[in-house]
C-alpha cells in the first residue's frame, strides 16, 4: 500500500512538472512597444529637444520655423505637439491634438529636399542618444509615411505672398510707413505731394515685387541705379527702408521663409541704390 501511494505520488509529481513545463512553453511574452523601447516620454522629449536645435541650426529649413522660434509660447506648443505626436505614434499614452499634417503644412511650399533635411536632422538627434538601429528605422519609417501630407512641391514666393492683391496691400502699407519715417521720408516728399506720381511709384513697386517674386507683373520703370542716381542714399537710409518693408510684411503675417526670400531680393539691389 505504501509503495502504491509512493508510486501515485511520483506520477502526480511528474504530471505537475509536465503540465507546468507545457504551460511555460505556451506562454507568449508580449513584445515591447516602440514607445517603451525608445525609453518613454523622457527619452522622446530629449530627442525632440535636440531635433528642434538641429533644425534651428539648419540653413536648409530653419526659415520654415523662424516664426515659431521667435515666439517662446509658440515654440513650446510646437515642442509639445512633436512629443505627443511621436509618443502617440509609437504606442505611448500621449495624445496629439494639433492639426493634421496636410492642414498644418498647407501653403508652406515644402519640397522633397526640405523633407529630407528634416529627416536628416531627426536622424542625427536619434544618433546622439544612441537609439538602436531597429528603433531608429521604425521611427523614421513612421515619419516617411507622412511625406505625402507634408511635401507640396515647389511654390513661388509670389504664390506664398498671396499674389497681386496681397502685394498691393503690403506696398500701400509700406508707402505709409515710409511717409511717416523721418529718417527717409524727405527722399519721397516730391512723390507724396503729387497723387499721379505717387500712384506711379506704387504701381512700379507692386510690379517690381510681383515680377521679382515670380508673378506675371512686368516692371517697366527705370533700373535701380538710374532711378536712385544723385539721391546720395546711405546704408543707414537703405536699412531704414528695409525696416519699414519688414514691418509691413510682419503686419500682414507673411511667414518667415517668404519674408526672408523677398528681403534677400531687396538686399541684392543695395549696390545699385546706395551711394548713387
C-alpha positions in Angstrom: 0.0 0.0 0.0 2.8 2.3 0.9 4.6 1.6 -2.3 1.3 2.2 -4.2 0.9 5.6 -2.6 4.5 6.5 -3.4 4.0 5.4 -7.0 0.9 7.6 -7.4 2.8 10.4 -5.8 5.6 10.1 -8.3 3.1 10.0 -11.2 1.3 13.1 -9.8 4.5 15.0 -9.4 5.6 14.0 -12.9 2.2 15.2 -14.2 2.6 18.5 -12.5 6.0 19.0 -13.9 5.0 18.1 -17.4 1.9 20.4 -17.2 4.0 23.3 -15.8 6.6 22.8 -18.5 3.9 22.8 -21.2 2.3 25.9 -19.8 5.6 27.8 -19.8 6.3 26.8 -23.4 2.8 28.1 -24.4 3.2 31.4 -22.7 4.0 34.2 -25.1 5.7 37.3 -23.8 4.1 40.4 -25.4 6.7 42.4 -27.3 7.5 45.8 -26.0 6.1 48.8 -27.9 8.4 51.1 -29.9 7.5 53.7 -27.2 8.9 51.5 -24.5 12.0 50.6 -26.5 12.7 54.3 -27.2 12.6 55.0 -23.4 9.2 56.6 -23.0 8.3 60.2 -22.6 11.5 61.4 -21.1 13.7 59.9 -23.8 11.4 61.1 -26.6 11.4 64.6 -25.1 15.2 64.7 -25.1 15.3 63.6 -28.7 12.8 66.2 -29.7 14.7 69.0 -27.9 17.8 68.1 -29.8 15.9 67.8 -33.1 14.5 71.3 -32.7 18.0 72.6 -32.0 19.3 70.8 -35.1 16.5 72.3 -37.3 17.2 75.8 -35.8 20.8 75.5 -37.0 20.0 74.0 -40.4 20.0 76.8 -43.0 18.2 74.5 -45.5 15.0 74.6 -43.5 15.2 76.8 -40.4 13.3 79.6 -42.2 10.2 77.5 -42.1 10.4 77.5 -38.3 11.7 81.1 -37.7 8.3 82.4 -36.6 7.9 79.7 -34.0 11.5 80.1 -32.8 10.9 83.8 -32.2 7.8 83.2 -30.0 8.5 81.2 -26.8 4.9 80.2 -26.3 4.6 79.0 -29.9 7.9 77.1 -29.7 6.7 75.4 -26.6 3.4 74.3 -28.3 5.5 73.0 -31.3 7.7 71.0 -28.9 4.8 69.6 -27.0 2.9 68.7 -30.2 6.0 66.9 -31.6 6.5 64.9 -28.3 2.8 64.0 -28.2 2.8 63.0 -31.9 5.8 60.8 -31.5 4.5 59.3 -28.3 1.1 58.5 -29.7 2.5 57.1 -32.9 4.9 54.8 -31.1 2.3 53.3 -28.7 2.5 55.7 -25.7 -0.2 57.3 -23.7 0.3 60.8 -25.2 -2.5 62.3 -27.3 -1.6 64.5 -30.3 -4.2 67.3 -30.6 -2.6 69.5 -33.2 -3.6 70.0 -36.8 -3.4 67.1 -39.3 -0.2 67.1 -41.3 -1.8 68.2 -44.6 -3.5 71.2 -43.0 -0.5 72.1 -40.8 1.8 72.3 -43.9 -0.6 73.7 -46.5 0.8 76.6 -48.4 4.3 76.3 -46.9 5.8 75.1 -50.2 7.8 72.3 -48.6 9.7 70.3 -51.2 11.2 66.9 -51.1 14.7 68.4 -50.4 13.3 70.1 -47.3 11.6 67.0 -46.1 14.8 65.0 -46.5 16.7 67.7 -44.5 14.1 67.3 -41.7 14.6 63.5 -41.7 18.4 64.0 -41.5 18.1 66.3 -38.5 15.9 63.8 -36.7 18.3 61.0 -37.6 21.2 63.0 -36.1 19.2 63.5 -32.9 18.5 59.8 -32.6 22.1 59.0 -33.2 23.2 61.4 -30.4 21.1 59.5 -27.9 22.3 56.2 -29.3 18.9 54.9 -30.3 19.4 51.4 -31.7 19.2 50.8 -35.4 15.9 48.9 -35.2 14.0 51.5 -33.2 15.6 54.3 -35.3 14.4 52.7 -38.6 10.9 52.1 -37.2 10.5 55.8 -36.1 11.9 57.2 -39.4 9.7 54.8 -41.4 6.7 56.3 -39.5 7.8 59.8 -40.4 8.3 58.7 -44.1 4.6 57.7 -44.2 3.7 61.3 -43.6 5.7 62.6 -46.5 2.7 62.8 -48.9 0.8 65.1 -46.5 3.8 67.4 -45.9 5.5 67.8 -49.3 3.6 70.0 -51.6 6.3 70.7 -54.2 7.8 74.0 -55.3 5.7 77.1 -54.9 6.8 80.6 -55.9 7.3 83.5 -53.5 4.6 85.3 -55.4 2.1 82.5 -54.6 3.1 82.3 -51.0 2.8 86.1 -50.7 -0.8 85.9 -51.9 -0.5 87.3 -55.4 -1.1 90.8 -56.6 -3.8 91.7 -54.1 -1.7 90.8 -51.1 1.4 92.5 -52.6 -0.6 95.7 -53.2 -1.7 95.7 -49.6 1.8 95.4 -48.4 3.1 98.1 -50.7 0.3 100.5 -49.6 1.2 100.0 -46.0 4.9 100.3 -46.8 4.4 103.6 -48.5 2.5 104.8 -45.5 5.3 103.8 -43.2 8.0 105.5 -45.3 5.9 108.7 -45.4 5.9 108.6 -41.5 9.6 107.7 -41.2 11.7 110.9 -40.5 14.9 109.0 -41.4 13.9 108.7 -45.1 10.6 110.5 -45.9 12.3 113.5 -47.4 13.5 111.4 -50.3 9.9 110.7 -51.2 8.4 114.1 -50.4 8.0 115.2 -54.0 6.2 112.0 -55.0 4.0 112.2 -51.9 2.9 115.7 -52.9 1.8 114.6 -56.4 -1.0 112.0 -56.4 -0.3 110.9 -60.0 3.4 110.5 -59.3 2.7 108.7 -56.0 0.4 106.3 -57.9 3.1 105.6 -60.5 5.5 104.9 -57.6 3.1 102.5 -56.0 2.4 100.6 -59.3 6.1 100.4 -60.0 6.7 98.9 -56.6 3.9 96.4 -56.9 5.0 95.3 -60.4 8.7 95.2 -59.3 7.9 92.9 -56.3 5.4 90.8 -58.4 8.0 90.2 -61.2 10.9 89.6 -58.7 8.8 87.1 -56.8 7.7 85.0 -59.8 4.4 86.7 -60.7 3.1 87.8 -64.1 3.6 91.5 -63.4 6.1 93.4 -65.6 8.2 96.2 -64.1 8.7 98.9 -66.7 10.3 101.6 -64.6 13.9 102.7 -64.6 16.7 100.4 -63.4 17.6 100.9 -59.8 21.0 102.6 -60.5 19.4 105.2 -62.8 16.3 105.7 -60.5 18.4 106.5 -57.5 21.3 108.4 -59.2 22.1 111.6 -57.3 19.9 110.8 -54.3 23.0 110.0 -52.2 21.3 107.3 -50.2 23.5 105.8 -47.5 23.5 102.3 -45.9 21.5 103.9 -43.0 18.8 105.1 -45.4 18.7 101.7 -47.1 18.4 99.9 -43.7 15.5 102.2 -42.7 13.8 101.2 -46.0 14.3 97.5 -45.2 12.9 98.0 -41.7 9.8 99.7 -43.0 9.2 96.9 -45.5 9.8 94.3 -42.9 7.2 95.9 -40.6 4.6 95.8 -43.4 5.4 92.2 -44.1 5.0 91.4 -40.4 1.8 93.3 -40.2 0.2 91.1 -42.9 1.7 88.0 -41.3 3.9 87.0 -44.1 5.6 83.8 -42.9 9.3 84.0 -42.3 10.6 81.9 -45.2 8.8 84.1 -47.7 9.7 87.3 -45.9 13.4 86.3 -45.9 13.4 85.4 -49.6 11.8 88.7 -50.5 14.1 90.8 -48.3 17.1 88.8 -49.8 16.0 90.0 -53.3 15.9 93.6 -52.0 19.3 93.2 -50.4 20.7 92.2 -53.8 19.8 95.7 -55.0 21.7 97.5 -52.3 24.7 98.2 -54.6 22.5 99.9 -57.2 20.7 102.1 -54.6 23.3 103.1 -52.0 25.9 105.8 -52.9 24.5 106.7 -56.3 
